[in-house]
Amino acid sequence: MDRPAERPALAPAEAELSWQESALCAQTGPELFFPEPGSSTREAKFLCGLCDIREACLEYALTHDERFGVWGGLSEQERYELKRRRAGRR
């Protein structure tokens, strides 16, 4: 009797990003989440609000110091302010 083939373990970097496959943003173009300067982030933030993995996305962006685009429903400035508030609590 043949055993089913085992899936190879994901490399740490791949495992860390596997949540992105389930993200609502994966079903849209990147221009929505990386708008031109002065453009609205409203639509991107709306989609983030509907996404089940918004918190994982936000934590990834904060951990990796993502400086551009909307991640986890927050803009660059909003993530910067959140990091400052969190640092102040320590």
Secondary structure, 3 states (H helix, E strand, C coil): CCCCCCCCCCCHHHHHHHHHHHCHHHHCCHHHCCCCCCCCCHHHHHHHHHCCCHHHHHHHHHHCCCCCCCECCECHHHHHHHHHHHHHCC
